[in-house]
Amino acid sequence: MAGNTDPINFWKAEDYFDDIHSWDCPQEVEEIIPDPPADIADPNHWHGITLKFVGGKLCSLQYIRPTVWRIRFDPTVISHNEYKDINTRTIIGDYLSQTIPDLDSRVGIKWVSKLDPLVKGATGDYWTFKSEVTSVSDSTDGHYEQGPAMSIHIYKKPFRLQASRSLKPLDELWPLPVEVIQSTPRLKTVWQTSEQTFRYKLDPDHDMIKNVILDVIKPGHGEYIGWGEQGGSNFMKKPTMMNYFNADNMQYEQVYDKGPTDPREPLYHSDPFFLDVNSNPEHKNVTATFIDNYSQMCVDFGKTNAGYIKLGTKFGCYDAIMLSGDTVRDIVRLYTAIIGRSALKPRYILGNHQSCYGYMNKQQLFDVVKYYRDRKIPLDGLHIDVPLQNNFRTFTVDRKAFSEPEQMFAQLRSDGIKCCTNITPVISANDLPGKEGYKTLRSGREKDCFIKDNRYTKGVSEEVSKINYMCYQNGNRNNIPADEWEKRPDFSKHYNKGGPYRGGVSYGYNDGTPGHYADLNNEDVREWWGQQYEDLFTMGLEFVWQDMTTPAIHESFGDMKGLPSRLMLDLPNQSPKLAIEAWAVYSYNLHKATFQGLSKLKCRENKRNFILGRGSYAGMYRYAGLWTGDNASTWDFWRITVSQVLSVGLNGVSICGSDTGGFEPARIRIPGQPEREEKICNPELLIRWYVGSTFLPWLRNHYVSRKDTKTGEMRKWFQEPYAYPIHWEEYREKNKTELVGQAWLYYGVEHIVKYYLELRYALIQVLYDAMFENQIEGLPIARSMFLTDPQDTTYFNESQKFLDDQYVVGQDILVAPIMHSRSEEGHQNESREVYFPLGYFWFPSNLRPFSSQRVPLVPSIPGGKVLDLRAPIPEYNDPAPGTTPQPEKMGYPDVLLHFIREGSIIPQCEVRQYIGDGKVNPITLNVYPHTWQEYTTYLDDGVSCSSAPKDAMRVEQLIKAARRRGQDASALENAKYDEYRAVKITHVIYSNEHVIYILLINSTRTITISRKVKDIDYDPKKEIGEEYTVVFWYEERLYNPDFEMAVTPSSGVTVEKSDDPAQNSLHAVILKVKETLGNTANVTIEIVMKEK
C-alpha cells in the first residue's frame, strides 16, 4: 500500500540478493534436541531432530522417507515445539507423522532413523543423522533395499550439512567382462550446503519479513532440470536469476521486458522443484530439491557465483525437502508420493479443443462446430470465454446472446462437443434486479463468504488518498499514484473497514467488473463455492476453465495485479496472514474448491471432472490440469512450449500445454514506425505449433478476437485451422495481391493440421495409457529423453541441446518438431538435427491415421546418431480460379519428424471426429522388430470415476484422511473402483530357446497378451468390440510371406491371418484375434519367419 517503496511486496531476485553479505548466519551448533514437537500426531514416526545454534536459533531436520529429508529454519522460532507436525497444504495428508507410515505401508518397507554421537573429525566435529531400511516386503516398488539408506553429517562449527549415500555405478552400454567388472557401491556426497547454510535478515519494523537463504554447493559438473514453468527454453538450465511469484504476466514480459525466453520472469504458476542429475558422474544418483513456500521465492542459480545455488524466501518458515534416488523416474515417484498424484481425467481431454475470447453468441459456437464437422477435422472441446456471462457475473449466463442455454449445450453435445466456460474468482459487486437477483453475490453476502477488507497498516499512511499499489509493466516498477484511488468504486467506503474487500477484474477491451473474492481458505466457503456450479452443469457444461487464478485483479485494486499485499487473510489453524505471505494458497484452494464441488453435484455422479487452471502452486495438479498462461503468436513462445511441458511434467503434472498458435497477436516493431499487431497467427507458425504438439498432453487453440478499444479493430481476425483457406480465397476474390503464391501455406494449415489431428486421434490410446499410468506412477505423458533413456550420458555434453525441443510420448514415440521459421537464417531448408538416444535402434514412424495410408518400415537408425532431416511443408502453385487444392491422399507424414523405438508395442484406434462417439473402436497392436519390450494398455469407458484403481495411492490417501478427521469415509470406501482392464503385452525374440535382442532369420517373435488379475474384470467390449488386430512389422530384409504361427492356448481363442493383400508389400504379418482384448487371461502368439 506504500507502492514502490513498500518492503511488503514483490522484489526482483537481483534486488533481494543485493546485500546478502551483511546478513546474519548460524555459525555453530550448540546442541541437538531429539524430542518431537508437543503436537505430534504419531511420536513413533517423527524421524527428526532439532539443531540449536549458539545464540538460540533453531533448525528442524527430519527424514520423510529413507532417502528424503526436510529442513526447516525460522529465525524467529524460540522453541522446537514451534516446528509443527501439521503439513502444509502442498503435502498429502494432514500430519507428517501420519503420512510417513502411510507411505511405508504403501511401498512395503520398515525403517528407522538414528543420531550418532559427536565425532572429532579431521575436517571438523560432526554428528551423523542416519536412516536405515530394516525390512523390505515382496510388494515393494524396487526403490528400496534393506540396509543403510542415507547419512546427513551435521558439522558443529562452522555449521554446514552434508548428505551422503552409497551409489551404484551407472549401467554401461558396453560393460567390461563380468569377471573383471567392479560394481561395488561407493559412498558419495549427494548434497551439501556451504559454511553459510542459512543466511537471514529480519525486518525491525515488520515481524512477518523473514528473509532466509539456503546456500547449496553447486558442483562444477552438476546439471539441473525441472524448475516448473520457469527457466526459458532450456531443459537443462543455465546460470540465471529466477523469481517464483504467481502473477498475471501477459506475454511473459512485465518484469524484465525481454519476453518468453527470459528465465527470470515470474510466471502464472510456481513449482519450485528442481533436480541435480550429474553431481556424481558415472553413478546412479539424482538429488532433487523442493522449496515449500507460498509466497515469493528468489533463486540465484550459479549466476553471481558458479559454485553455489542460493534459494531465498522472504516470508514464512523456510521449508525445504530434498529427495535422492537412482534415476529421474525414482525421484518423480518419490515426489508425487509425498505431494500426491492426479485424479484420472476424462479421455476426451486428450482430444482437440477450440477456444476464442470473442465468441459472443451461440450462433458463433454453432458455426465453429459446423465448420469443423463439415471439414471432418476432429474436435472434442469448445471453450466459451467470459462473454457467456451476464455482464461478467461469474456463474451466470447471458440469455440474450446465448439464449436457451440448456438447448444450446444439448445441441453441441449431440455433435460430440463438450463445453467448458471461463470461471474466474471474482464475484461481481453489480447485483441484478428482481427478487432473486445475482444469486451468488447475495448468498455470498448472506453467508459471509467474502474476504474481509482488513489491512496491516504499520509503516504506511492510513489516509485513503495516500494508498498506493505497485505492479510491473514493460520492465518498469510502476506506482499506482495516490490520485488514482478515486477511480476505484467506493474505495474509501470499503478500505480497511472489515467489510467485504472490494476489488475488480479487467479482461481488457472495457470488459470487467468490480467485485468480491470468496474466502477460499475457509472450508465452509469452499463448500459454498463448489455449490455455485450446479446451475451451469445442470444446463450441460462438462468441465471448467479456471482463469485469473492468482487471483488476477486490476492494478488499481491490488499489488502486482493481485490482492493487496497487506490485506489480511484468515488461514485454518493459524493466525491471520498477509496476502503476500499466502500468495499462492488462494489459487490452490480455488482449484480444490472447484474440484470438490463438482464431485458432489448430483448431475456429476461417477463422472470424472476436469479443470483447466492457469496457474497455482505445487500440488495443484491433484485437482486440475495446467495451461501456461497468456502467450502470443511468436516463434519464441512455440520454442519454449516443449521445454515447459517437459519440465512441469517432472513435478507429476499430467495435463499441461500452451495456447496453440498463441493467444495474443504478435507485435510488429519497426524503428521509426508505430507499433502494430499481426491480425492472424502466421500460417507457417500455426502449422508447426499444431504439428509439433501432436503428442503433447494438452491441445487447445485459443486466441483473442475482441475489438481493440483504441482502434476499433479486432485484435485477431481468426485462428481456427479451417479459416485460413477461406481467408486466402477472400483475398483472391477481392484481387488483393498480399497472399499471391501462398495458397499452399493457407490451405496447408487446414489440410496438414487435419492430418495430424487425425494421427493424434488414431494414437489416442497411447496418450490415454500414459495418463492412466500417471495416477499409478506419477510419470508424465510427454517425457524428456532424460526420463525415458537415462542410460544415455551424452545428454551432459554434445546431446544436451536436443533435450530442449525433442520429447517422447509414453516410452516409445520420439518426436522432433520444427521450431524455427523457414525465413530465419539457417532454417530455410525446413530441416533440423535430430538426436537418437543411445542403446536402441529407431524406426522412422510408419504410423498413419488410416490403415489405407500404411507404409512399410524403412531401415532403422542406430541410437547415438545425429541426422539433419527435412520436414518440409509441401508447396504448390496457386490454384486456378474456381478450383481449390485437395488434401494429399496419403496425408502429410513428413511434416513431423517422429520415430518408433525398436521392439515397441503401439496401440492404434480408428479415427473418430470426437472421443466417445458411441461406436465400437477396435484396437490394433503394432509390434516393431528387435529387442524385448513390454507395454500395458488400460481399457475402460473413459469417463467414469469408478475406473480408478482401488489400490491407487490417491484413493488410499483420501480414505485414510477422512477417517482421521472423524469424517464418514463410507462413501469413499463403498464407491466403485477398478472398473478397468489392464492388459500387458510383452514382445520377446527367441533363437534356439535363448532370448536375443535383435531379430534374425529363423528366430521366433513372441507376444504374450496378459490380463492383470484383480477382483473386478471390466469388460471393454462396448468400447473396443470383440476383435483386435496384431501387426508384426518387419524390415524388408527379414520379411518372408512364408511364415509359421503358433497360438497358445490352442483352443478357446481364434487367431486368423488377415486377408489384407497389402501385407506383403508392407512387410508385415497382420493377424485378427477374434475376442475382446484381454478376455483370455494369457494369449501367446509366436511367429517364425523362414529364410527366403
QUIURMO-V452968 format. One line per field, one symbol per residue. ss: DSSP state (A for helix, B for strand, O for the rest). phi: phi as a letter, one per 40 degrees, with the letter a starting at -180 (. if undefined). Layout:
BEGIN
ss=???
phi=???
END
This chain:
BEGIN
ss=OBAAAOOOOOOOAAAAOOOAAAOBBOOBBBBBBOOOOOOOOOAAAOOBBBBBBOOOOBBBBBBBBOOBBBBBBOOOOOOAAAOOOBOOOOOOOOBAAAAAAAAAAAAOBBBBBBBBBBBOOOOOOBBBBBBBBBBBOOOOOOOOOOBBBBBBBBBOBOOBBBBBBBBOBOOOOOOOOOOOOOOOOBBBBBBBBBBBBBBBBBOOOOOOBBBBBBBBBOOOOOOBBBOOOOOOOOOOOOOBBBBBOOOOOAAAOOOOOOOOOOOOOOOOOBOOBBBBOOOOOOBOOBBBBBBOOOOOBBBBBOOOOOOBBBBBBBBOOBBBBBBBBOOAAAAAAAAAAAAOOOOOOOAAAAOOBBBBBOOOOAAAAAAAAAAAAAOOOOOOBBBBOAAAOBOOBOOOOOOOOOOOAAAAAAAAAAOOOBBBBBBBOBBBOOOOOOOOOOAAAAAAAAOOOBOBOOBOOOOOOOOAAAOBBBBBBOOBBBBBOAAAAAAOOOAAAAOOOOOBOOBBBBBBOOBBBBBBBBOOOOAAAAAAAAAOOAAAAAAOOOBBBBBOOOOOOOOOOOAAAOOOOOBBBOOOOOOOBBOOOOOOAAAAAAAAAAAAAAAAOAAAOOBOOOBBBOOOBOOAAAOOBBBOOOOBOOAAAAAAAAAAAAAAAOOOOOOBBOBBOOOBOOBBOOOOOOOBBOOBOOAAAAAAAAAAOOOOOOOBBBBBOOBOOOOOOBOOOBOOOOAAAAAAAAAAAOOOOOOOOOAAAAAAAAAAAAAAAAAAAAOAAAAAAAAAAAAAAOOOOBBOAAAAOOOOAAAAOOOAAAAAOBBBBOOOBBBBOOOOOOOOOOOOOOBBBBBOOOOOBBBBOOOOOOAAAOOOOOOOBBOOOBBBBBOOOOOOOOOOOOOOOOOOOOOOOOOOBBBBBOOOBBBBOOOOOOOOOOOOOOOBBBBOOOOOBBBBBBBOOOOBAAAOOOOOAAAAAAAAAAAAOOOOOAAAAAOOOOOOBBBBBBBBBBBOOBBBOOOOOOOBBBBBBBBOOOOOOOOOAAAAOOOBBBBBBOOAAAOOOOBBBBBBOOOOOOBBBOOOOOAAAAOBBBBBBOOOOOOOOBBBBBBBBOOO
phi=.cgdccccacbcddccccbcccccacbaccabcccccccccbccbcfaabcbcchgcbbcbacbbdbbbbbbabcccbbcccccccccccccgcbccccdcccdcccgbbabbabcccbcbcchcabbbbbaccabcccccgcbbchdbabbcbccaccababaacbccccccbccddcbcbbcdbcbcbaabccbdbcaacccbbcccbcbbcbbcbdcccbbbhggcchgccccccdacabbadacbdgfaccbgbgcccccccbcbbbcbabcbacbdgbcabbbbbbcacccbbbbcgccaccbbbbbbbbgccbbbbbbacbddcccccccccchbcccbcccccccbbaaciccaccccccdccddcccfcdabbbbbccdcccfgcdgbbccccbcfcdcccccccccgcbbbbcbcccbdcccbcgccgcdccccccccfcbdccbbcbcgbcccdcbcbbbacafgbccccddccccccdfdccbdfbgcdcbbibbcgggciacabbcccccccccccdccccdccccchcbabbcbfcdccbddcbacffbcdccccbcbcgacdbcdccbdccdcdcccccccccccccdcbdgbcbbbbbciaadgdccbacbbcgccacbcccccccccccccccccgccbaabccggcccccbbbdgbccbbccacdccccdccccccdbccbbbcbabbcccccbgcccbcaacdcccccccccccccfcbdbdgbddccccdccccddccccdccbccccccccccdccbgccccbcdcccbcccccccacccccccababcgbbbcbbccbbccccdgbccfbacbbbdcgacbcdcbcbdbccccbccbdcbccgcbbcbcacccbacdccdgbbcbccccgbcccbcaabcdgcbbcbbccbcacgcgccbcbbccbccgccababbbbacgbcccccccccddcdcccccccccgccccccccccbgcabbbcbbbbbbafgbcbbacbcgcbcbbbbbcccacbbcbcdccbgbabbbbccbcdcbcaccbbbbbbccbgbbbbccccccccccfbbbbbbcacdgccdabbbbbbcccc
END
